[in-house]
């Protein structure tokens, strides 16, 4: 599949992008390369995510508790604080 300048202009219109002529040429080349790469991947055949995971072992690590001794520097970088606590905006409002 080859991508034309008209295809890029159509995509730009759908994305509400104003592109210059140079950008259209540049994106046409870049997107065409991406599509050719995807065609090569399709030639290799479809591999489901389950097949990929079936052949690999999940690697984990043991959780270990460590002391954090840098709270002073952490508080200095916080945008808002009260005492030794960092103030964050509420996630849920009372009006919901």
C-alpha positions as CSV (number, residue, x, y, z in Angstrom):
1,X,0.0,0.0,0.0
2,X,1.4,3.4,-1.0
3,X,0.4,6.6,0.7
4,X,-0.3,9.6,-1.4
5,X,-0.3,13.3,-0.6
6,X,-4.1,13.3,-0.9
7,X,-4.2,10.6,1.8
8,X,-2.1,12.7,4.1
9,X,-4.3,15.7,3.4
10,X,-7.4,13.7,4.2
11,X,-5.8,12.4,7.5
12,X,-4.8,16.0,8.4
13,X,-8.3,17.2,7.8
14,X,-9.7,14.4,10.0
15,X,-7.2,15.4,12.7
16,X,-7.9,19.1,12.2
17,X,-4.2,19.8,11.4
18,X,-3.1,22.6,9.1
19,X,0.0,21.3,7.3
20,X,2.3,23.2,5.0
21,X,3.2,21.6,1.6
22,X,6.6,20.6,3.0
23,X,5.0,18.9,6.0
24,X,2.6,17.0,3.7
25,X,5.5,15.7,1.6
26,X,7.5,14.8,4.7
27,X,4.5,13.0,6.4
28,X,3.7,11.2,3.2
29,X,7.2,9.7,3.1
30,X,7.3,8.9,6.8
31,X,3.8,7.4,6.9
32,X,4.5,5.4,3.7
33,X,7.6,3.9,5.4
34,X,5.6,3.0,8.5
35,X,3.0,1.2,6.3
36,X,5.7,-0.7,4.4
37,X,7.1,-1.8,7.7
38,X,3.7,-3.0,8.8
39,X,3.3,-4.9,5.6
40,X,6.6,-6.7,6.3
41,X,5.3,-7.6,9.8
42,X,2.1,-8.9,8.3
43,X,4.1,-11.1,5.9
44,X,5.6,-12.9,9.0
45,X,2.1,-14.0,10.0
46,X,-0.1,-13.1,12.9
47,X,1.1,-13.9,16.4
48,X,-1.4,-13.5,19.2
49,X,-0.4,-11.9,22.5
50,X,-1.2,-15.2,24.2
51,X,1.4,-17.0,22.1
52,X,4.0,-14.5,23.0
53,X,3.3,-14.8,26.7
54,X,3.1,-18.6,26.6
55,X,6.8,-19.0,25.8
56,X,8.1,-16.6,28.4
57,X,8.3,-16.7,32.2
58,X,7.1,-13.7,34.2
59,X,10.1,-12.3,36.0
60,X,9.4,-10.9,39.4
61,X,11.3,-9.7,42.4
62,X,10.8,-9.8,46.1
63,X,9.4,-6.6,47.6
64,X,11.7,-5.2,50.2
65,X,11.0,-2.3,52.6
66,X,13.7,0.4,52.5
67,X,14.1,3.5,54.5
68,X,13.5,6.8,52.7
69,X,15.8,9.4,54.2
70,X,15.3,12.2,51.6
71,X,11.9,13.6,52.7
72,X,13.4,17.1,53.2
73,X,14.4,17.4,49.5
74,X,11.1,15.8,48.5
75,X,9.1,18.4,50.5
76,X,11.2,21.3,49.0
77,X,10.1,20.3,45.5
78,X,6.4,20.0,46.3
79,X,4.3,22.8,44.9
80,X,2.0,22.9,48.0
81,X,2.6,21.6,51.5
82,X,1.2,21.8,55.0
83,X,3.8,21.0,57.6
84,X,5.5,17.8,56.6
85,X,2.6,16.8,54.2
86,X,2.3,17.3,50.5
87,X,-1.0,18.9,49.5
88,X,-2.6,17.5,46.3
89,X,-5.9,18.5,44.6
90,X,-8.9,16.3,45.4
91,X,-9.7,13.4,43.2
92,X,-13.4,13.4,43.9
93,X,-15.5,16.4,44.7
94,X,-18.3,16.5,47.2
95,X,-20.8,17.4,44.4
96,X,-20.6,14.1,42.7
